[in-house]
Every structure is written in structure tokens, then in C-alpha cells.
Amino acid sequence: MRILMVASEVAPFAKTGGLADVLGALPRALARLGHDVEVVMPRYRGVTAGDRVGRITVRLGDRNLEAGVFAVSNDGVRTVFIEQPSYFDREGLYGEGGRDYPDSPERFAFLGHAALRWSTLTGARYDVVHGHDWQAGGLAALIGTPGAAHPLAHVPMVFTIHNLAYQGLFDPSWLPVLGFSPTLMSLDGMEYWNQASYLKAGIMFSRVITTVSPRYAAEIQTPEYGFGFDGILRSQADRLVGILNGIDYDQWSPASDPHLPVPFDAGNLSGKVAAKRHALESFGIQPNEAAMGRPLVGLVSRLVDQKGFDLVADASEELLGLDATFVLLGTGDARYEALWRNLSAVHSDRVGARLGFDEGLAHVIEGGSDMFLMPSRFEPCGLNQMYSMRYGTVPVVRATGGLADTVRDFDPATGDGTGFTFTDYSSKAMLGALTRAIDTYRRADVWRAIQLAGMREDHSWTTSAHEYVSVYERAQELQQKRGGPAGKAVRA
């Protein structure tokens, strides 16, 4: 197949979270299966990859806007960058100072229009278009609305929801400015409680909707996790598929990770000792006998409520009472940054914090930690729990979304399990799971068995890529059978 993907971020070129990791790995996994993949993304400030391959004129409403086009090919995947400085040459990808850019509807409408304009000029024939998250929802409206005149209107679209909490909402007055018909403000269009929603456009105008784990696909059809879209998604349940994300085994392998001081694998875990020492030193914690003897609990995360940091804040005193050391890498809400800054200053022998992001240090934490804590309120898929198991680091997670799909709670009666889970969203439940893990850590043989069970799990992209191919084939079949609008009218 020839596949056109459109996304707002792609690793290693631009990244704020897991979406970029997926877009960095899934296209390459598809290419290894013999498919031809082209990924279109913005050329943000700081992106230097690619050679100039052309220039396009994009019609946006009643305006003609120029854009440069750059491209680079790696591992069988061609990444195309759309250069439009007024939209993408900015400090942040989506906003600054904790606020979204007010013209985000325009920026990502432009991306969709530009992707289609470029794909038309190349003369390539695509078998499927695959959009990711709300930033690609406008793309679905451009080619999926009934009677769309675009040359790609005959090509089926697949739309992936990576995080339902982000819905791309904006005032309907934007529609004509962005080149969309006002008729899209309808029940079976983009209308969502008197606002326009790119996310809803992606859902309603795509042939198949996917999300990033089977459990999350079920959860988002409930009021608790649906963020107001549960009714819409229940009405489209026959087109909704949960496919678990994979992880990039080339980038995440303890046997060849350049960020670790000593390589290791399931056959020889001795290198984890050197990695633990290196992790402690990286945070200014003396790796003495006491520190090396205590379990090291790692966290790499956005510091926001979704990731469970309200639980961590509520239980901070109790966490310090546990016989463990904590190291954190991340950035997010000011109150959580202040908490961790204070904890690391007052308890510098037991807590280390680095506020920001450092890819190399993330690998060091995964390799050197004994446990990895993910107490998420909700988690569409999660990647760090899979990185952790790959590195012999035992995850302690809340059983939600992809965390529930990937981590098996350790059962002392049978000896089965790859980590420690809890169900209730409470600091008490989190502390209970962490205490169980710390107690089990003292039983070296049992702990080693849990580590090895996690390392034997297969979370590579190969299986997931095959599932996406099946989705693409299904989208083609639906396109041939129906030909008309993808979704059906529903009130949230």
C-alpha cells in the first residue's frame, strides 16, 4: 500500500509526548512490511532535517498562502515538512506559557490543506490517508465530506485518537476563514455543543477510527473517560478499533543503548547495577551502599493531573517514609514542579528531580531504576511501562487504558506477573501497590522472575503494524461499499 500520514509531531524531529514516538516508529514498521509511507508534518523552529523539494500555494478561505516543502527519507519512510514561518516558526509546538496559541485552528487547518495540496502535485496515488489526533481532523473534513471535490476524496481515511482529552474546539466563525463550509456545523459534521471540533470531524469523516489500546477503546465509550464524546463514540462503535501501541526496539534496547554505561539483557542483568549507580549520580545522589541497597523508583512524565501527580502530591510524606529512592524527569504544572523542586532540595539523599526533558537521561532512568511509577488517572496507551519491562525495570501502575493491557499484576500464589497494579484512583491504593513492590524487591529470586517475565514480553511494533494494515484494508472495503459520509448523526 501507499500510505499518506499527517501528524503534528514526529520523532525525532519534533516531540512533546507519545504521539511523536508513535509517528517515529509506526511508519518504519509499516515500511518493513513492504508498504510505502509518507508522513507530513510542520517544519517547526529548530527542525533542520530535509532538503527543499518544492514550493506550494495553499488556498485557505479567500487567501493564497505560500509554503516551502522539505523532505528526508530514512528507513523506507519519507517525512515531508511544511514550512510556513507565520504558523510554525514559534517557540512552542502548540503554545507558550501554559496557553495554546489562539490561532491553532488556523495553523492546523493550513497543515491539512498543505498536505493535500502537496500530495496532489506529486501525482502519487495513495491507498489510504491516516490522520493522527485533532490536528488532523480538518484533513478528514476536507476529503471525507459528501461531495468533496478533492482528488483524494476517493481515498479512505483512517483517524487515530491518541488522547481524547484534546478535542480541537473552536468558534464556528473560523470555518469560512479556514476553507470549510458552514454546513459542517451540523449534527453529523463538526458541531459539538455549539462549537466546532476537529476531533469530531476526524471521527465523523473517517472510514475507520482507531485508538491506542483495546482497553482505552472501551473506556472512551463511557462517561467516566469519554470527556463528553462517549455518546458520539458509542454511535460509531462498529468503526472503532483499539490497537496497542508498540515501542521502538531499535531505540529502546538495553543491549545496545548508548546512554547506559554497561549493556545488559535478560541473560545477564549485571549491567543494571552500573546503570543504577549512573542514574543516582546523574541526580547528585551518592551511590553508597545504603542508596544502592534501596529500590530506585523512576518517573519520566508530564507533571499533570492526568498522570496521577495529584496522588503523588497528596502522598508525598508517605512516599518519603518508604524505604526507597525517587528520581523524576519531567515538566508540567507549576505546582508539581515546585513540589518536586522542594522535595529534591530538602531530601537530596532520597529524591532527585530534573525539570525539563532529556532523552538520554530518560534512558538512564529506565535502565537504572528498579521500579517505574505510573499512577495515571487515565492512560490511552502509555509507552514508559513497556520501556521499563524491556529494561528489567518493574512497573507500578494504575490499571487503566493501555497500562491495564500491558502490565499483569504480580500474584504471589502463582508467581505470575510483570508488575504491580492498583485499581482505585487514590493515594492509598497507589501506596499499597508501591509497598507491595518494595516488599517483593527484598526477595531477590522472586524479583528476578518478575523482571525476566517483563523482559520476555513482545511489545515491538511488528504485531501492531500488521493490525494497522488490516484496518487499512477494512477502510478500503468500506469506501467501496458505502461511498458516502463515514459517520452517522448523533448528539453527544
C-alpha positions, 0 to 999 in steps of 0.5 A: 500500500501507499500510505499518506500520514499527517501528524503534528509531531514526529520523532525525532524531529519534533516531540512533546509526548507519545504521539511523536514516538508513535509517528517515529516508529509506526511508519518504519514498521509499516515500511518493513512490511513492504508498504510505502509511507509518507508522513507530513508534518510542520517544519517547526523552529529548530527542525533542520532535517530535509532538503527543499523539494518544492514550493506550494500555494495553499488556498485557505478561505479567500487567501493564497498562502505560500509554503516551502516543502522539505523532505528526508527519507530514512528507513523506507519512510519519507517525512515531508515538512511544511514550512510556513514561518507565520504558523510554525516558526514559534517557540512552542509546538502548540503554545507558550506559557501554559496557553495554546496559541489562539490561532491553532485552528488556523495553523492546523487547518493550513497543515491539512490543506498543505498536505493535500495540496502537496500530495496532489502535485506529486501525482502519487496515488495513495491507498489510504490517508491516516490522520493522527489526533485533532490536528488532523481532523480538518484533513478528514473534513476536507476529503471525507465530506459528501461531495468533496471535490478533492482528488483524494476524496476517493481515498479512505481515511483512517483517524487515530485518537491518541488522547481524547482529552484534546478535542480541537474546539473552536468558534464556528466563525473560523470555518469560512476563514479556514476553507470549510463550509458552514454546513459542517456545523451540523449534527453529523459534521463538526458541531459539538455543543455549539462549537466546532471540533476537529476531533469530531470531524476526524471521527465523523469523516473517517472510514475507520477510527482507531485508538491506542489500546483495546482497553482505552477503546472501551473506556472512551465509550463511557462517561467516566473517560469519554470527556463528553464524546462517549455518546458520539463514540458509542454511535460509531462503535462498529468503526472503532478499533483499539490497537496497542501501541508498540515501542521502538526496539531499535531505540529502546534496547538495553543491549545496545543503548548508548546512554547506559554505561554497561549493556545488559539483557535478560541473560545477564542483568549485571549491567543494571547495577552500573546503570543504577549507580549512573542514574543516582549520580546523574541526580547528585545522589551518592551511590553508597551502599545504603542508596544502592541497597534501596529500590530506585523508583523512576518517573519520566512524565508530564507533571499533570493531573492526568498522570496521577501527580495529584496522588503523588502530591497528596502522598508525598510524606508517605512516599518519603517514609518508604524505604526507597529512592525517587528520581523524576524527569519531567515538566508540567504544572507549576505546582508539581514542579515546585513540589518536586523542586522542594522535595529534591532540595530538602531530601537530596539523599532520597529524591532527585528531580530534573525539570525539563526533558532529556532523552538520554537521561530518560534512558538512564532512568529506565535502565537504572531504576528498579521500579517505574511509577505510573499512577495515571488517572487515565492512560490511552496507551502509555509507552514508559511501562513497556520501556521499563519491562524491556529494561528489567525495570518493574512497573507500578501502575494504575490499571487503566487504558493501555497500562491495564493491557500491558502490565499483569499484576504480580500474584504471589500464589502463582508467581505470575506477573510483570508488575504491580497494579492498583485499581482505585484512583487514590493515594492509598491504593497507589501506596499499597501497590508501591509497598507491595513492590518494595516488599517483593524487591527484598526477595531477590529470586522472586524479583528476578522472575518478575523482571525476566517475565517483563523482559520476555514480553513482545511489545515491538511494533511488528504485531501492531503494524500488521493490525494497522494494515488490516484496518487499512484494508477494512477502510478500503472495503468500506469506501467501496461499499458505502461511498458516502459520509463515514459517520452517522448523526448523533448528539453527544 
